[in-house]
Amino acid sequence: MKNALRIPFLTGLFFLLFGSMEAQTLQDYLLYAAENNPMVKAAYSEFEAALQEAPQVKSLPDPTLTVSAFGQMVETRLGPQEARFSLMQMFPWFGTLEARQNVANLMAEAKFQAFLNTRNEILLQVSSKYYELYELEQQLQYQQENLEILQNYKDLALSRVSSGSGALSDVLQADLLRNESVTGLDVIRLRKDVLLAQFNTLLSREKSEAVLVPDQIEIAPENVIFDTPVANNPQLEEMENMAASARAREELAKKEGMPNVGIGLDYVIVGERMDMAVDDNGRDAIMPMLSVSLPIFRGKYKAARKQAAFMAESYEQRKEGLENQLSAELESAVFEVEEARAMLQLYERQVESSEQVLNLLLSSYRNAASNFEEVLRVRQELLKYQLAVAGAEAAYLTALAKIDYLSGKTLDYGRQK
């Protein structure tokens, strides 16, 4: 059973197995986290521990050996009894051991599903932090580009001042915006350090270790339809196995309410009689034994059956409630995807329009036909939309990862260029 339960885990990670030892893509980081995150490893150890329960409960109880030595020998016709050896093996009622093993196996399967859910939760966190780092890298590029452009604007304003056709205030305004851009870069770098520490912690690595993020990630086409159900979510399968285990425990309570049968053997060592000669003088005695337990106190067995039935009902209700909750979260995640995609399209159009307006204003400014302040305003609006594009991309990809988690998958919709 252990190997059978490992198959889904190995299959789920198969698409990750060809990454390099030094993680360079999101898939590599996911594999690294799945193998090294302490929470994932702890959950898998709990599953391994649960697998060890079945061999224990399916075994017969240990036989009992009793040795008796007579302080004062008991005389018999064949001679004095010197010692007695009693061996007894108890056997549970038919099917009891199989019922115990069934309960243990179902509990182990539930632990395996709990492990899968823990792993998927960690992979979702890794994906989310990765996309946040991607967003910051995009913002760093836009801010750096903005800083260089503002320096060009400042140089342009200075040349206009030198030629007598410009105002010194234009230079000062460009400087003000450059200072804002420098501060923006510093804040992003500080935030990046925090995110790097959080990301590497999930991978159980040094907090300062570098993380490679692509320059661009493709977004899924518009006609993607999300019809993935939550039925395969490991949390639901865990509840299902827990309910099945409780039902099996109810059957086990019935079996344990039946008599146990014991088969044994008594061997008595008999000494020889010295006072007279008799047939079979000193012959040892062998006596087979049969014992039966009498489960006459039925209250505890009835209570055990009722307890198991109530627990099964509880798990079934929990599963239903959890399925409703996951379905609602899935609807919310699908909305987040659609919202992020709509906002992304808007921001991309705004970027394109802002660039066109900015080019026209710059051309007019060079001909002394427009206000420099208007040029700076449009430039800052363009930066705002560029930063918003990065945020919308990260939100879109994170929502996709959440959909994968809720539906029990670990796929990556993003593809690095």
N, C-alpha and C positions, 0 to 999 in steps of 0.2 A: 504493500500500500504506500510505503514511503516514497518509492520511486515513482509511483503513479501520480502522487500528489505533487511531486516536483516538476512534472512535465509542463503544466501550464506556466509555472514561473520561468522555466528555461525557454519555453516557446515565446513568452512575452518579451524576453530580453534578447532573443536571437538576432533581431535586426540591429542590435547595438554591438554585437560581438566583434565587428571588424574595425572598430575605432582604434586609433593609435593609443599607445600607453600614455602619452601626454595629450590630455583632452584638448581638442581644437574646435569641435563643433558641439552644438547642443546635445546631439545624440551621445557623444562621448562623455559629456558631463553627466547626462542622465545615467549612463551605465556606471560611471564612477560613483555617483551618489547611491545607486542601488546596491553597490557592492561594499561601500565603506561607511555609509551613514549609520551611526550607532543605534538610532531608533529602528531602522530597517533590520539591522543585524539582531537586535534584541527581540523583535517580533518573530524573526525566523527561528531564533533559538527557542522561543516559546512553542512554536510549531514542532520543532524537533523533540522538545521535552514531551509534548502531548503524544507524539508517536510512540513513546516508550511506555505509555499506559496500557495499550492493548496486550503486549506480551505478559504484563503482570496479572491482569484480571482474567485472562483466558487460561491461566495455569491452575492445576489442581492445588488444593491446600497441601502443605507439607504433611507427610505421614508422621504419626506419633509412635515413638518407641519407649516403652516403659520397662525398666529393670527393677525387679524386687528380689531382695535377699532376706531370707527368713532368719531373724535373730534366734528364734527357738523353732527348730525344725518341726514341720507338721508331718506326723507319721501317716503313711498310707499303707495299703496292703502290699504294694510293691516296694516300699521303702520310704525313707524320709524325703520330703521336698526340700531341696537345698536352694533353688533360685527359680525365678520366673521371668520370662521375657515376653512382653506383649507388643505387637505391632498392629497399628490401626491406620487405615486410609479412608478418609471421608470423601464421598462423591456428591456434588450438588445434584439437584434434580435435573432431569433431562432438558437440555437447551439453555441452562442457566449460564454456563461459560460462554456460549455463543452470544447470548443476550448482553453479557457484560462487555464482550469484545466489540459488539455492534455499537454500544453506547460510547466506548472509548474511541472507536474509529470516527464516528460522527463528530465527536468533540475535537478530534485532531483536524478534521476537514474544516470545522469552524475556525480553528486557530490558523489554518492555512489561509482562509479568506481574510481573516483579520490582518495577517501579514501582508497580503496583497493590497489591502486598503491602506495600510501604513506606508507601504512602498509607493503607492500611487499618490498619496498625500505629499510625500517628500518630493516626488518627481514634479508634482504641480507647483510646489514652492520653488524648486530649482528653475522650472520654466518661467515662472513669474519674475523671479529675480533676474534671470537672464534677459528677459525682454525689457525690464527696467534698465539694465545696464546698456542694452541696445539703444533705448531712448536717450539715455545720457550721452552716449557716444555721438548720436545724431545731433543733440543739442550743443555738444562741445564743438562739433564741426561748424554748425550754423553760427555760434557765437564767435568762433575764431574768424570765420569768413566775414562776419559783420564788423569785427574789430578792424580788420584790414581795409574793408571798404570805407569805414568811417575815417581811417587815416588818409585814404585817398581823397575823401570829401574835404578833410581839413586842409590837405595840400592844395586842393582846387580853390578853396576859399582864400587861402593865403596868397595864391597867385592872383586872385581877383583883387585882393587888398593891395598887393604890390603894384598892380596896374592901375589902381585908383578907381576901379569899377565895383569894388566889393566893400563889405562892412566888416569891421573887426568882430562884431557880435556873432557873425556867422562862424568864425573860427572858434569862438568860445562855446557856442552851442554844439559844434562838432566834438569839442573836448569833453563837454558834459556827458554826451552820449557815449563817448569812448570810455569814460570812467565807469559808467553804468555797465558797459559790456565787459570790462575787466573784472568788475565785482561779480557779474553774472557767471563768468568763467570760474572764478575762485569758488563760488558757492556750488557749482556743478561738480567741480573736482572734489570738494569736501563730501558732497553727497555720494559721489562715486566711491570714495574710500569706505564709507559706511556700507554701501551695497556690496562691495567686494568682500568685506569681512563677513557679512551675512551669507553671501553666496558660498564662500569657501567653508564656512561653518557647516552648511548643509552637506558639503562634500567631505567634511572631516579633514580639511587641509589647513595649512597655515593661512591666517587671515589676510596676509599681504600678498599671497601668490597671485600672479597675473592671470587674467581671464581674457581669452580671445573672443571678440565679438565681431560679426561681419559688418562690412560697410553698408550693406543693403539686404533686406529680407523681402522676398516676393510675398505679395498678399494673394490669397485665394481668389478665384474669379467670382463674379457677382452671382452666378447661377448656382452656387453651392446651396443644397437643401439639407437642413439638419432634421433628420427623422430618426435619429439614434435613440432608442429607448434606454431607460435606466435599469432594465431587468438584469443586465449583466454586471451591475455594480457589486463589488465584493461584499459591501456591507449587507446587501439584501441576501446574498448567498450565505453569508455568515449567520444571519437570523434564521434562514431556512434550515440550515444544518443544526442550529441550536434547538429549534422546534422539533426537528426529527430526532435529535438526541433525547429530548425530554419524552417524546412518545416512546422511544425505545426503552427509556428508564421506567416508564409505566409498565411495559411488558416485563421488564426485569423484576419489578416489584412483585408481579404475579409469580414468577418463577421462584423467587427467594421465599415466597410464602408456602412453598411446598417442602415436604420432608427431605432432609439430607440422609443419605444411606452410607453407612460405614462398614467396611469389610476388614477383618483383622485375623490375627493368629496368636494364640497363646502357646508358648513352649515352656514346659516345666522340667527342670532338671531334678531327677529323682535318684537318690543314693541307694546303694544295695543294703538289704537287710542282713545283718550279721547273726541274728538270733535264730533264724530258721531258713529253710530253703523253700522258695515258692517259684511257680512258673513266672517267667518274664521278670525275674528279680532285678530291681534297679532300672527298669525301662522308663525312659523319659516320656512325658505326656505331651501330646500335641492336640490343641483344641481350636478349631476354626470358630470365628466370632462374627456376628452380624449385629449392627446397631442402627437405629433409626431415630433421628431427631423428631420431636413432636412440637411443631409450630402451633401451639394451641392459643397463644396470646396474639390474636389476629389484629388487634388495634393498630400496631405499628405498621403492619403490611398495608392495611387499608389507607392509613395516613400517607404512606409513601406513594401509593398509587394516585391518591388525590393530589398530592404535592406535585408529582410529575405532570399530571393532566393540567393543573393550573399553570405550571411553568410553560408547557407547550402552548397553551392559549395565550399566555403573556408574550412569548416570542412571536407568535403569529400576528398578534395585534401590533407589536413593535415593528414588524416587517411592513405591515400595511401602512402604518404611520410614516415610517422612514421612506417608503416608496412614494408616498404623496409629497413628502418634503423634498426628496431628490427631484421629482418631476417638476415641482415649482421652481427649484433652483435651476433646473435645466432650461425652463422657459425664460427665466431671468437672464441666464447666460446667452441664450440665443438672441434675446433682445439686445444685450450688450454688444454682441457681434454686429448685429444690424445697425445699431446706433453708431458704433465706432466706424463702420464702413461708410455710413452716410456722412458722418462728420469728416472723415478722411477725404471723401470726394469733394466736399465743400471747401475744406482747407486747401486742397490742391488747386481747385479753381481760383481761390482767393490769392494763392501764391502767384499763379500765372497772371492774373489781372493786375496784382500789385507790381509785378515786375514790368509789365507793359506801361503802367502809369509812371513808374519810377524812371524808366528810360525816357519817356516824353518830358518829364519834369527836368531831368538832368540836361537834356538837349536844350530846353528853354533856358535853364539857368546859365549854361555856357554862353548863350546869346543874350544874357542879361534880361530875359523876358519872364522869369519866374522867381518866386521867393525861395530862398535857401531853406527857410524854416519848413516849408511845405515838403521839400525834398527829404529832409530829415524825418519828418512825421511819417511819410509813406515808407521810408526805409525801415523805421521801427515797426510799422504795421506788417511789413513783409517778414521781418524777423519773428514777430508774434505768430504769424500763420505758419512759418517754417517750424517753429517749436511745437505748435499745435499738431502739425502733421506727424512729427515724431511721437507725440503723446498718443495720437489716435492709432498709429500703427501698433504701438506697444499694447494699448488697450484691446485692440482687435485680436492680436495674437494670444494675449493672456486669456481672453474670453474663450478662444478656441481650445486652449489647453484645459480650461475649466470644463468645457463640454466633454472633452475626452475623459477627464477624471470622473465626471458624473455618470458617463455611459460605460465606465469600466475599461476604457482604452488608454493607451499611452503613446499615441501617434503624435507626430509633429507636423502641423500644417505649413509652418514656415519653411522656406527653402532658401539657403544662402546663395548669394550670387558670387 
